């Protein structure tokens, strides 16, 4: 009777071994890992003159809108739009520092207006943008 039990046990072991091997094959080889598609931006060089013209147009629109704004809420909308436009521009390497300074200045202006929504805009806040324009005369063209 002992021999009868061993003969029944061997097929069960073989079946379980094959089942485990099949599971391992499917788990490791059955379905490939999903491919992530990365799209790289075109690495074309940015024309500094085109950047200057684009930024000059943005700053010209900023100047016009700020002159027309009567309340700080209007000024806040102008600053937010200008900040968004400036952040959308691709920047050549030689203008990165000036661009970053302008973004920081606009962000500070936005924070100042949000902190004091009813008060008139402080001239010190406007001087930040004016000093950036003075350092980069092509912004005022």
C-alpha positions in Angstrom: 0.0 0.0 0.0 2.9 2.4 0.6 4.1 2.0 -3.0 0.6 2.9 -4.1 0.7 6.2 -2.2 4.1 7.1 -3.6 3.0 6.5 -7.2 0.1 8.9 -6.7 2.3 11.5 -5.0 4.8 11.7 -7.9 2.3 12.9 -10.6 1.0 15.5 -8.1 4.5 16.9 -7.5 5.3 17.0 -11.3 1.9 18.7 -11.9 2.6 21.3 -9.2 6.1 21.9 -10.5 4.9 22.4 -14.0 2.2 24.7 -12.8 4.7 26.8 -10.8 7.1 26.9 -13.8 4.3 28.1 -16.1 3.2 30.8 -13.6 6.8 32.0 -13.3 7.2 32.1 -17.1 4.0 34.1 -17.6 4.9 36.4 -14.7 8.4 37.2 -16.0 8.1 36.7 -19.8 4.4 36.7 -20.6 3.5 40.4 -20.7 6.2 42.9 -21.5 6.5 46.0 -19.4 4.5 48.9 -20.9 6.7 51.2 -23.0 6.5 54.8 -21.8 6.6 57.2 -24.7 8.6 60.3 -24.0 8.4 63.1 -26.3 11.4 65.4 -26.2 11.1 69.0 -27.1 12.7 70.1 -30.3 16.2 71.2 -29.4 16.4 74.0 -32.0 18.3 77.0 -30.8 16.3 80.0 -29.8 16.9 83.1 -31.8 17.9 86.0 -29.3 16.4 88.6 -31.6 13.0 86.8 -31.8 13.1 86.4 -28.0 13.8 90.2 -27.6 10.9 91.0 -29.9 8.5 88.7 -28.2 9.4 90.0 -24.7 9.2 93.6 -25.9 5.7 93.0 -27.2 4.7 91.4 -23.9 6.1 94.3 -21.9 4.5 96.8 -24.2 1.2 95.2 -23.6 1.9 95.2 -19.9 2.7 98.9 -19.9 -0.5 99.8 -21.8 -2.7 97.6 -19.5 -1.1 98.9 -16.3 -1.7 102.5 -17.5 -5.3 101.7 -18.1 -5.9 99.8 -14.9 -7.7 101.8 -12.3 -8.0 99.4 -9.4 -5.6 96.9 -7.9 -7.8 94.1 -9.0 -7.3 95.2 -12.6 -3.6 95.5 -12.0 -3.5 92.0 -10.5 -5.1 90.6 -13.6 -2.5 92.5 -15.8 0.4 91.2 -13.7 -1.0 87.6 -13.7 -1.4 87.7 -17.5 2.0 89.2 -18.0 3.6 86.6 -15.7 1.9 83.8 -17.6 3.0 85.2 -20.9 6.6 85.6 -19.7 6.7 82.1 -18.4 5.5 80.7 -21.7 8.4 82.1 -23.6 11.5 79.9 -24.4 14.6 81.7 -23.3 18.0 81.8 -24.9 20.9 81.0 -22.5 22.3 84.6 -22.5 19.0 86.0 -21.3 18.1 83.5 -18.6 19.2 85.7 -15.7 17.3 88.7 -16.9 14.3 86.6 -17.6 14.4 85.0 -14.1 14.8 88.5 -12.6 11.7 89.7 -14.5 9.7 86.6 -13.4 10.7 87.2 -9.8 9.8 90.9 -10.0 6.4 90.1 -11.5 5.7 87.5 -8.8 6.6 89.9 -6.1 4.3 92.5 -7.6 1.5 89.9 -7.7 2.1 89.0 -4.1 2.1 92.7 -3.1 -1.2 93.4 -4.9 -2.8 90.3 -3.3 -1.7 91.3 0.2 -3.0 94.8 -0.2 -6.0 94.5 -2.6 -7.6 97.9 -1.6 -4.5 100.1 -1.2 -2.9 101.9 -4.1 0.0 100.1 -5.6 3.3 100.9 -4.0 5.8 102.7 -6.2 8.6 100.5 -4.9 6.9 97.5 -6.5 6.7 99.3 -9.9 10.3 100.3 -9.6 11.4 96.7 -9.7 10.0 96.2 -13.2 11.3 99.6 -14.2 14.8 98.7 -13.1 14.7 95.5 -15.1 13.7 97.5 -18.1 16.6 100.0 -17.5 19.1 97.1 -17.3 17.6 95.6 -20.5 16.6 98.5 -22.8 15.3 96.1 -25.5 12.4 95.4 -23.2 11.1 98.9 -23.7 11.2 99.0 -27.5 
